[in-house]
Amino acid sequence: MSSPTETERCIESLIAVFQKFAGREGNNCTLSKTEFLTFMNTELAAFTKNQKDPGVLDRMMKKLDLNSDGQLDFQEFLNLIGGMAIACHDSFTRSTHFRK
């Protein structure tokens, strides 16, 4: 059997990170608001520390919580990760474009 590809390892990492934070307060298939805040302050600390508006994380949680159950399931979590990846990619593309 061949070793996992880089993409497969990235997917495994995303699942592992989600599971690391999910279920600390009960349901291991979702992130509660407290678990989400802990995730953001631990795994995306640079983003969190750069926010000047103290309500930004609450608004993010509400926007990501598509079914309004007060929890983020794995799909909703992936929407966060995808959005962050797009923002990073756009920033990288803009900075690379300006250097040419």
N, C-alpha and C positions, 0 to 999 in steps of 0.2 A: 504494500500500500504506500502511495506517495505521501510526502508531507504536505500539510495544508499550504495553500497559496497565501500570498500577502493579504489578499482580499478576504479569504476565508478566516485568517487570523484576526483581521479587523472586525469581522462580524462576531466572531467568538468573544472578542474583547468587549464589544458593545453589550452583548448579552450578559457577560460576567459583571460589568459595571452596573447595569440595571439591577441585576440580582443582588449585588452587594448592598444596594440602598433600599430596594423594595422589601417590604415585609417586616421592617423593623417595628412597625406599629400594627401588625396583623396580616393583611393580605399580601402574600409574596408575589402577586402578579401585577401589583400597582404601586405607584409612589404616592404617598399621602403628601399633603402640603409640607409638613415638617420634613419628610424624607426628600422631597424635591429641593427644599431650601438647603438641606445638608449636602445633597448631591451638588448643587450649584456652588456652594461655598467651598466644597472640597475639590471637585473635579474641574470646575470652570471658575476658579478663584480669581484669576486675572480679569475675566469679564465682569464678575460680580463686584470686585473692588473698584473698577473703573466707572461704575454707575453712580451718578450724582443724585439720582432720584431714588429715594428709599422704597418707593412703591413699585418699582419696575419688576421685581420678581413676582409680586402678587399678580400684576397684570399679565405677565408672561404665563403664569400657571393658569389663570382664567382663560386666556386665549388658546392655550394648548389643550385644555380640558374640553374636547369637542362634545362629549356627551354630558357635560355639566354634573358629573358625579362627585366632584371634589377630589378626584384621584387621577393620576396619569397612568394609563396602561402602556404596554410596550409600543404600540403603534403611535400613541400620542408622544411618547418619549422620543421615538425616531423622528417625528416631525420637528422636535427641538434640535436634535443632532443634525438633521438635514438642513434646517434653517441656518444653524451656526456654520456648517460646512460651506453653504452657498455664500454666506457673508464673508467668510475667510477667503474663499476662492475669488470672489469679486474684488476684495481688497488686494490680494496678491496679483491678480490680473491687471488692476489699475496701476499698481506700483511698478510692475514689470513693463507695462505699456509706456509709462512716462520715462523710463530709463532708456528706451530705444531711441 
